[in-house]
Amino acid sequence: AAPRPARPGLLLMLDSLRPSPAYVLNDVNDVLAANPEGLALMSGLGDWPPGRRNSIRYTFLHPAARTVFADWDRVARNGVAHLHTAELTAPGPTAALAAELAAASGEFAELWNRQDVRVKRGGETAFRHPVIGPVTLANEILATAGDGQRMLVYQAGPGTAEHDALVLLAMTAEEVTPRG
């Protein structure tokens, strides 16, 4: 079954958060929607058809992910540990995604078999982006009530070099990235 679409109010929030990269995700990290900066930050994610876009799938299967995430190992571990938490709320989609990724990635299979469980919380993520270069961004995850949808937002303080990098990302994203 196709994931439920992002709620209209969350789509409005995506636009209001610009130039901060933002995503609407479901329990298993399917990208239900993203603003242009969100698709541009994860280089190549926007090239995948919308139904294939998933941040954990991207981490393990997209060739750009190991370059984009400066600390790929940490991002991979956290993504798999979060996916284990989704077994409680979305067992069918979780099992399907885990089977797909385990068949395609020995690293995923190894991490999955560890059975680590961790709810994703805010923090920092370091990126090595082909357009804006190295940048470390704060991130927050905003949960919504009842439907398993949440927002992931990467941000930087006004007047910082990181914020300037996001403005540059926004300018280039407008030119090359389709709306997700």
VEXLOVEX-665976 format. One record per atom (N, C-alpha, C, O): residue in one letter; x, y, z. Coordinates in steps of 0.02 Angstrom, whole numbers, padded with zeros to 5 digits, always signed. Layout:
<pts>
AXYZ ...
</pts>
This chain:
<pts>
A+00042-00060+00000 A+00000+00000+00000 A+00044+00062+00000 A+00095+00065+00034 A+00023+00111-00037 A+00060+00174-00041 A+00053+00211+00025 A+00001+00208+00058 P+00107+00246+00045 P+00102+00285+00107 P+00048+00339+00101 P+00034+00364+00047 R+00018+00355+00157 R-00031+00409+00160 R+00003+00475+00142 R+00059+00487+00164 P-00029+00518+00103 P+00003+00582+00085 P+00011+00628+00146 P-00024+00621+00196 A+00058+00674+00139 A+00069+00723+00192 A+00007+00766+00200 A-00026+00784+00151 R-00007+00783+00262 R-00065+00826+00276 R-00054+00896+00247 R+00003+00920+00246 P-00107+00928+00224 P-00101+00995+00194 P-00067+01047+00239 P-00028+01087+00215 G-00082+01045+00303 G-00050+01092+00349 G+00025+01083+00353 G+00062+01132+00360 L+00048+01021+00348 L+00120+01008+00349 L+00152+01031+00284 L+00210+01054+00285 L+00117+01025+00229 L+00143+01051+00165 L+00153+01127+00169 L+00203+01153+00144 L+00106+01162+00200 L+00114+01234+00209 L+00175+01250+00252 L+00212+01297+00238 M+00185+01210+00304 M+00243+01221+00348 M+00309+01212+00310 M+00356+01249+00322 L+00311+01163+00264 L+00373+01152+00225 L+00394+01217+00191 L+00453+01235+00193 D+00347+01251+00160 D+00363+01313+00125 D+00382+01368+00174 D+00427+01408+00159 S+00349+01371+00232 S+00364+01425+00279 S+00432+01417+00313 S+00458+01465+00340 L+00459+01357+00311 L+00524+01345+00343 L+00584+01361+00299 L+00641+01360+00323 R+00572+01377+00237 R+00627+01391+00191 R+00667+01452+00214 R+00637+01500+00238 P+00733+01451+00209 P+00775+01405+00170 P+00798+01343+00208 P+00841+01307+00184 S+00769+01329+00266 S+00789+01269+00302 S+00762+01207+00266 S+00703+01204+00250 P+00806+01158+00253 P+00783+01096+00223 P+00735+01060+00270 P+00749+01053+00330 A+00678+01038+00244 A+00628+01006+00286 A+00592+00951+00248 A+00585+00953+00187 Y+00570+00901+00286 Y+00538+00841+00259 Y+00478+00823+00302 Y+00478+00835+00362 V+00427+00795+00271 V+00374+00762+00307 V+00387+00687+00298 V+00390+00662+00242 L+00394+00652+00355 L+00409+00581+00355 L+00354+00542+00389 L+00316+00569+00428 N+00349+00478+00373 N+00304+00434+00410 N+00345+00390+00457 N+00404+00402+00466 D+00312+00340+00487 D+00345+00299+00537 D+00409+00266+00512 D+00458+00260+00549 V+00410+00245+00449 V+00468+00209+00422 V+00514+00255+00382 V+00557+00231+00344 N+00505+00320+00389 N+00547+00371+00357 N+00537+00377+00282 N+00582+00400+00246 D+00478+00356+00257 D+00461+00374+00189 D+00456+00450+00186 D+00428+00481+00231 V+00484+00479+00134 V+00480+00552+00125 V+00414+00566+00090 V+00407+00557+00030 L+00365+00588+00129 L+00299+00603+00102 L+00299+00668+00064 L+00260+00677+00017 A+00342+00714+00084 A+00349+00778+00051 A+00414+00810+00076 A+00439+00793+00129 A+00440+00855+00036 A+00501+00892+00055 A+00499+00959+00020 A+00470+00966-00034 N+00530+01009+00051 N+00538+01072+00015 N+00598+01065-00032 N+00636+01017-00026 P+00606+01111-00079 P+00662+01104-00127 P+00730+01098-00094 P+00773+01061-00117 E+00740+01134-00038 E+00804+01129-00003 E+00814+01060+00027 E+00870+01035+00029 G+00760+01029+00050 G+00765+00962+00077 G+00788+00912+00024 G+00831+00870+00037 L+00758+00916-00035 L+00779+00871-00089 L+00850+00886-00111 L+00887+00840-00127 A+00869+00949-00111 A+00937+00967-00133 A+00990+00947-00082 A+01045+00929-00101 L+00973+00951-00017 L+01023+00935+00035 L+01045+00862+00029 L+01105+00848+00034 M+00998+00817+00019 M+01015+00747+00010 M+01023+00735-00066 M+00977+00712-00099 S+01082+00752-00090 S+01096+00749-00162 S+01072+00684-00193 S+01090+00630-00171 G+01031+00690-00245 G+01007+00632-00281 G+00940+00605-00256 G+00908+00567-00292 L+00918+00624-00197 L+00854+00599-00172 L+00797+00620-00218 L+00751+00581-00230 G+00800+00681-00244 G+00748+00705-00289 G+00747+00670-00356 G+00698+00676-00393 D+00801+00634-00373 D+00803+00596-00435 D+00761+00532-00431 D+00739+00505-00481 W+00750+00508-00370 W+00709+00449-00360 W+00636+00467-00367 W+00616+00523-00349 P+00594+00422-00392 P+00522+00436-00394 P+00496+00444-00323 P+00522+00414-00276 P+00444+00486-00314 P+00419+00499-00246 P+00406+00437-00204 P+00419+00437-00144 G+00379+00384-00233 G+00364+00324-00195 G+00424+00286-00170 G+00418+00243-00127 R+00483+00301-00197 R+00544+00267-00176 R+00583+00307-00123 R+00627+00280-00090 R+00565+00370-00115 R+00603+00414-00070 R+00591+00394+00003 R+00535+00396+00028 N+00645+00375+00035 N+00645+00354+00105 N+00715+00370+00131 N+00765+00353+00099 S+00720+00404+00188 S+00786+00426+00210 S+00831+00368+00229 S+00892+00373+00222 I+00804+00313+00254 I+00846+00255+00271 I+00867+00219+00208 I+00925+00198+00202 R+00822+00211+00160 R+00840+00181+00096 R+00895+00223+00063 R+00944+00196+00036 Y+00887+00289+00065 Y+00937+00334+00036 Y+01005+00322+00069 Y+01056+00316+00035 T+01006+00317+00135 T+01069+00309+00172 T+01107+00247+00149 T+01167+00249+00141 F+01071+00192+00138 F+01104+00129+00122 F+01111+00115+00047 F+01158+00080+00027 L+01067+00142+00006 L+01067+00121-00064 L+01086+00176-00114 L+01104+00160-00171 H+01083+00238-00094 H+01101+00291-00142 H+01176+00301-00142 H+01206+00309-00089 P+01208+00301-00201 P+01281+00309-00203 P+01306+00375-00174 P+01364+00378-00153 A+01266+00427-00174 A+01289+00492-00147 A+01288+00495-00071 A+01321+00538-00043 A+01251+00451-00038 A+01241+00458+00035 A+01306+00456+00074 A+01313+00493+00123 R+01352+00413+00055 R+01415+00408+00093 R+01457+00472+00089 R+01497+00486+00133 T+01447+00509+00036 T+01481+00573+00030 T+01442+00628+00065 T+01470+00668+00101 V+01376+00628+00056 V+01334+00681+00084 V+01337+00681+00160 V+01343+00735+00190 F+01332+00623+00192 F+01335+00620+00265 F+01407+00612+00287 F+01438+00560+00275 A+01434+00664+00318 A+01504+00662+00340 A+01516+00606+00390 A+01570+00576+00391 D+01467+00592+00433 D+01472+00537+00481 D+01420+00484+00462 D+01372+00471+00497 W+01432+00452+00404 W+01385+00404+00377 W+01371+00348+00426 W+01313+00327+00433 D+01421+00323+00461 D+01411+00268+00508 D+01359+00285+00561 D+01316+00245+00577 R+01364+00345+00589 R+01317+00366+00642 R+01247+00374+00613 R+01198+00352+00643 V+01242+00405+00554 V+01177+00413+00522 V+01145+00345+00508 V+01086+00335+00519 A+01186+00298+00484 A+01161+00231+00468 A+01137+00196+00532 A+01082+00167+00533 R+01178+00197+00585 R+01158+00165+00648 R+01093+00194+00676 R+01048+00158+00696 N+01090+00260+00676 N+01030+00293+00703 N+00968+00277+00662 N+00913+00267+00689 G+00976+00275+00596 G+00919+00260+00553 G+00892+00190+00565 G+00831+00180+00568 V+00937+00141+00571 V+00915+00072+00582 V+00884+00065+00652 V+00833+00032+00659 A+00914+00097+00702 A+00886+00093+00769 A+00816+00125+00771 A+00772+00100+00805 H+00808+00180+00734 H+00741+00210+00730 H+00692+00163+00695 H+00634+00157+00717 L+00714+00130+00643 L+00669+00085+00606 L+00644+00029+00652 L+00587+00006+00644 H+00686+00007+00699 H+00662-00043+00747 H+00603-00016+00788 H+00558-00054+00806 T+00603+00048+00805 T+00547+00076+00842 T+00483+00075+00801 T+00428+00070+00828 A+00490+00080+00735 A+00432+00081+00691 A+00397+00013+00688 A+00340+00008+00665 E+00431-00040+00711 E+00399-00106+00712 E+00335-00105+00754 E+00289-00144+00742 L+00332-00061+00804 L+00274-00058+00848 L+00214-00024+00814 L+00157-00045+00825 T+00227+00027+00774 T+00172+00066+00745 T+00157+00049+00672 T+00102+00060+00649 A+00206+00022+00637 A+00197+00006+00566 A+00233-00060+00550 A+00281-00060+00512 P+00210-00116+00579 P+00247-00179+00571 P+00253-00202+00498 P+00306-00226+00479 G+00200-00196+00459 G+00204-00218+00389 G+00253-00179+00347 G+00298-00209+00317 P+00246-00112+00345 P+00295-00072+00307 P+00366-00079+00333 P+00414-00078+00294 T+00374-00087+00399 T+00441-00095+00427 T+00472-00160+00403 T+00530-00160+00381 A+00435-00214+00406 A+00461-00279+00383 A+00478-00277+00309 A+00530-00304+00289 A+00437-00245+00269 A+00450-00242+00197 A+00513-00202+00183 A+00555-00223+00143 L+00521-00144+00215 L+00580-00103+00204 L+00642-00139+00230 L+00694-00139+00196 A+00638-00169+00289 A+00696-00204+00317 A+00717-00262+00271 A+00777-00273+00262 A+00670-00299+00244 A+00687-00355+00199 A+00720-00329+00136 A+00770-00358+00113 E+00693-00275+00107 E+00723-00246+00047 E+00795-00224+00061 E+00841-00239+00022 L+00805-00188+00116 L+00872-00161+00130 L+00921-00215+00150 L+00979-00212+00132 A+00898-00266+00188 A+00942-00320+00207 A+00966-00360+00147 A+01023-00383+00145 A+00922-00368+00097 A+00941-00404+00036 A+00991-00364-00006 A+01032-00393-00041 A+00988-00298-00002 A+01030-00255-00044 A+01093-00231-00009 A+01140-00210-00043 S+01096-00234+00057 S+01152-00205+00094 S+01171-00249+00153 S+01132-00256+00201 G+01230-00278+00150 G+01256-00317+00206 G+01264-00274+00269 G+01254-00298+00324 E+01282-00211+00259 E+01290-00166+00317 E+01223-00155+00351 E+01219-00155+00413 F+01170-00146+00312 F+01104-00139+00343 F+01087-00203+00381 F+01065-00199+00438 A+01096-00261+00349 A+01078-00324+00381 A+01115-00333+00448 A+01085-00355+00497 E+01179-00315+00449 E+01217-00321+00511 E+01189-00275+00566 E+01180-00297+00623 L+01175-00213+00548 L+01147-00166+00597 L+01077-00188+00619 L+01060-00183+00678 W+01037-00212+00573 W+00969-00233+00589 W+00970-00291+00639 W+00929-00293+00685 N+01017-00336+00630 N+01021-00395+00674 N+01045-00377+00745 N+01037-00418+00790 R+01072-00318+00754 R+01093-00296+00822 R+01033-00280+00866 R+01039-00280+00927 Q+00976-00266+00836 Q+00915-00252+00872 Q+00918-00189+00915 Q+00881-00183+00964 D+00961-00141+00898 D+00963-00077+00934 D+00898-00040+00920 D+00873-00039+00864 V+00871-00010+00973 V+00809+00028+00967 V+00823+00099+00993 V+00850+00108+01047 R+00805+00149+00953 R+00817+00218+00973 R+00768+00263+00938 R+00760+00260+00877 V+00735+00304+00976 V+00690+00355+00948 V+00734+00412+00924 V+00777+00437+00960 K+00722+00434+00862 K+00761+00489+00835 K+00742+00553+00871 K+00683+00569+00879 R+00792+00590+00892 R+00782+00655+00925 R+00824+00706+00887 R+00863+00688+00843 G+00816+00768+00906 G+00856+00820+00875 G+00930+00812+00891 G+00949+00775+00936 G+00970+00848+00855 G+01042+00846+00864 G+01076+00886+00810 G+01050+00937+00787 E+01134+00863+00789 E+01170+00894+00734 E+01190+00841+00683 E+01202+00784+00701 T+01191+00861+00621 T+01213+00817+00567 T+01263+00855+00524 T+01251+00912+00505 A+01319+00823+00511 A+01371+00853+00468 A+01362+00827+00397 A+01354+00767+00385 F+01363+00873+00350 F+01355+00857+00279 F+01417+00879+00241 F+01452+00925+00261 R+01430+00844+00186 R+01480+00865+00136 R+01441+00870+00071 R+01430+00821+00036 H+01421+00931+00056 H+01375+00941+00000 H+01414+00964-00062 H+01459+01005-00055 P+01396+00940-00121 P+01433+00959-00181 P+01427+01033-00200 P+01469+01059-00236 V+01374+01067-00177 V+01364+01137-00194 V+01385+01183-00137 V+01420+01232-00148 I+01363+01168-00076 I+01375+01213-00020 I+01435+01193+00022 I+01454+01229+00069 G+01466+01136+00007 G+01525+01114+00044 G+01508+01084+00111 G+01451+01065+00124 P+01559+01080+00155 P+01547+01051+00221 P+01505+01098+00264 P+01519+01158+00268 V+01455+01071+00297 V+01412+01111+00340 V+01382+01065+00393 V+01362+01008+00378 T+01380+01089+00455 T+01347+01053+00509 T+01284+01090+00527 T+01286+01150+00543 L+01228+01055+00525 L+01163+01086+00537 L+01129+01054+00598 L+01132+00994+00608 A+01096+01097+00637 A+01053+01071+00691 A+00992+01040+00659 A+00970+01062+00606 N+00965+00989+00691 N+00903+00961+00666 N+00854+00949+00723 N+00873+00934+00779 E+00791+00956+00706 E+00737+00942+00753 E+00686+00899+00719 E+00674+00904+00659 I+00655+00855+00758 I+00601+00813+00733 I+00538+00833+00770 I+00535+00831+00832 L+00488+00853+00733 L+00426+00877+00761 L+00372+00825+00749 L+00351+00814+00692 A+00348+00794+00802 A+00297+00742+00796 A+00228+00774+00790 A+00216+00827+00820 T+00184+00742+00753 T+00115+00765+00749 T+00071+00714+00785 T+00092+00658+00798 A+00012+00734+00801 A-00033+00691+00840 A-00065+00637+00798 A-00099+00652+00748 G-00054+00575+00818 G-00096+00521+00796 G-00086+00486+00730 G-00107+00429+00723 D-00054+00517+00681 D-00052+00484+00615 D+00017+00461+00594 D+00026+00438+00538 G+00066+00466+00639 G+00133+00442+00623 G+00173+00489+00579 G+00231+00473+00563 Q+00145+00545+00559 Q+00183+00593+00518 Q+00223+00639+00564 Q+00199+00659+00618 R+00282+00657+00542 R+00324+00703+00579 R+00366+00743+00531 R+00374+00725+00473 M+00391+00798+00556 M+00434+00841+00514 M+00505+00836+00539 M+00518+00837+00599 L+00551+00831+00492 L+00623+00835+00506 L+00646+00901+00474 L+00637+00912+00415 V+00676+00943+00516 V+00698+01009+00493 V+00772+01017+00510 V+00792+01007+00567 Y+00812+01035+00460 Y+00882+01054+00470 Y+00885+01130+00470 Y+00854+01162+00429 Q+00923+01158+00518 Q+00923+01230+00524 Q+00990+01256+00548 Q+01032+01220+00573 A+00998+01322+00539 A+01058+01357+00561 A+01037+01426+00586 A+00987+01454+00564 G+01075+01452+00633 G+01059+01517+00661 G+01070+01573+00610 G+01115+01569+00569 P+01028+01625+00614 P+01035+01682+00568 P+01105+01714+00575 P+01133+01719+00629 G+01132+01734+00518 G+01196+01768+00518 G+01257+01722+00522 G+01313+01747+00524 T+01246+01657+00524 T+01302+01610+00528 T+01323+01588+00458 T+01285+01595+00410 A+01382+01561+00453 A+01406+01534+00389 A+01360+01477+00366 A+01348+01469+00306 E+01334+01438+00414 E+01289+01384+00396 E+01224+01411+00366 E+01197+01382+00318 H+01198+01466+00394 H+01137+01496+00366 H+01150+01522+00296 H+01109+01514+00251 D+01208+01553+00286 D+01227+01576+00219 D+01229+01517+00170 D+01208+01523+00113 A+01254+01459+00194 A+01256+01399+00152 A+01185+01376+00134 A+01173+01354+00078 L+01139+01382+00181 L+01070+01362+00166 L+01037+01410+00116 L+00997+01388+00074 V+01054+01474+00120 V+01028+01522+00071 V+01054+01504+00001 V+01016+01505-00048 L+01118+01486-00003 L+01147+01464-00067 L+01112+01400-00091 L+01096+01394-00150 L+01102+01353-00046 L+01066+01292-00064 L+00997+01308-00091 L+00975+01277-00140 A+00963+01355-00060 A+00895+01375-00083 A+00898+01403-00153 A+00854+01388-00194 M+00948+01444-00167 M+00953+01473-00234 M+00965+01420-00287 M+00935+01422-00341 T+01007+01372-00272 T+01021+01319-00321 T+00964+01269-00324 T+00951+01241-00377 A+00931+01256-00267 A+00876+01208-00266 A+00818+01232-00310 A+00786+01192-00343 E+00806+01296-00310 E+00752+01324-00351 E+00764+01308-00425 E+00717+01297-00463 E+00827+01308-00444 E+00844+01299-00515 E+00841+01226-00536 E+00821+01211-00593 V+00861+01180-00492 V+00873+01111-00515 V+00828+01058-00483 V+00828+01002-00507 T+00791+01074-00432 T+00756+01022-00395 T+00681+01027-00404 T+00652+01079-00390 P+00649+00973-00427 P+00576+00974-00430 P+00546+00968-00361 P+00576+00940-00315 R+00487+00995-00353 R+00450+00990-00289 R+00434+00917-00276 R+00408+00882-00320 G+00450+00893-00215 G+00439+00822-00199 G+00372+00805-00183 G+00358+00747-00169 
</pts>
